[in-house]
């Protein structure tokens, strides 16, 4: 990666949410993670110490707002505030997984729009730019009054399955909202797509009604942006097998995996689940069915291009 400016002019900080990804990104950028300390007072308030000078420097703060969501979000905001008050030159918030994104509009009366609220908080804290991946809704980019670089995970997923050399491959969207993502993966793999018609009687509960497309005797790959309680993806996988699919794989950018997710995946018809490491997978959630792929090279390239004032548009494949 090019590095036309002096390497000491930028620094990389991280919160506690995904230290392994931050360390990998820093290594690819030939940098050490900057010295900072994040602790908590006895009542749970977060205390941040920046232990080296940042005056005039370009800063990258790597922090996914994953579980515990509120703690990790507050860590991000407080680190940004500390850096701003320490006279950092430019602060880039690198948020591989952007939490609170599912409430991106008022679906019914008296609902909040949390994705906009969080965007306001990040800008108010002092961020000058956001780098993220696969927002739950692409329009969230417009909720920020600062530049947003929205990286895409589907080329990484497509590359994985290309190397598997699976025959009779069909890419399946587990709901209508995932159709564009499924189409993008299918285009890179030169494969047809199918769509699951489902209904959601209440939050985190889904029921498969029908499948639009030919999946009989096929190797099916269910593609989504995130897997939370895994109800949708496992119900869809089980329905695929009942409707004649040969094998069912699943792939998603963000492995939220809350509540009964791991048990559901383990007991489902899914042969293998591919997740990107935007969210750090704790040891208790590492099972044989789940394989993670690193997005560190994508983020490192994007961050280096931003630092060198080079275009990042070439990274947006479709």
Secondary structure as GFF3:
##gff-version 3
##sequence-region A 1 318
A	DSSP	three_ten_helix	7	9	.	.	.	ID=ss1
A	DSSP	beta_strand	10	14	.	.	.	ID=ss2
A	DSSP	alpha_helix	19	28	.	.	.	ID=ss3
A	DSSP	beta_strand	36	40	.	.	.	ID=ss4
A	DSSP	beta_strand	46	50	.	.	.	ID=ss5
A	DSSP	beta_strand	58	62	.	.	.	ID=ss6
A	DSSP	alpha_helix	69	85	.	.	.	ID=ss7
A	DSSP	beta_strand	90	95	.	.	.	ID=ss8
A	DSSP	alpha_helix	114	125	.	.	.	ID=ss9
A	DSSP	beta_strand	129	133	.	.	.	ID=ss10
A	DSSP	three_ten_helix	138	143	.	.	.	ID=ss11
A	DSSP	beta_strand	147	151	.	.	.	ID=ss12
A	DSSP	alpha_helix	154	164	.	.	.	ID=ss13
A	DSSP	beta_strand	169	173	.	.	.	ID=ss14
A	DSSP	three_ten_helix	176	178	.	.	.	ID=ss15
A	DSSP	alpha_helix	179	189	.	.	.	ID=ss16
A	DSSP	beta_strand	192	202	.	.	.	ID=ss17
A	DSSP	beta_strand	205	212	.	.	.	ID=ss18
A	DSSP	beta_strand	219	227	.	.	.	ID=ss19
A	DSSP	alpha_helix	231	242	.	.	.	ID=ss20
A	DSSP	beta_strand	247	255	.	.	.	ID=ss21
A	DSSP	alpha_helix	261	266	.	.	.	ID=ss22
A	DSSP	beta_strand	270	276	.	.	.	ID=ss23
A	DSSP	three_ten_helix	283	285	.	.	.	ID=ss24
A	DSSP	beta_strand	290	293	.	.	.	ID=ss25
A	DSSP	alpha_helix	296	307	.	.	.	ID=ss26
A	DSSP	three_ten_helix	313	315	.	.	.	ID=ss27
###
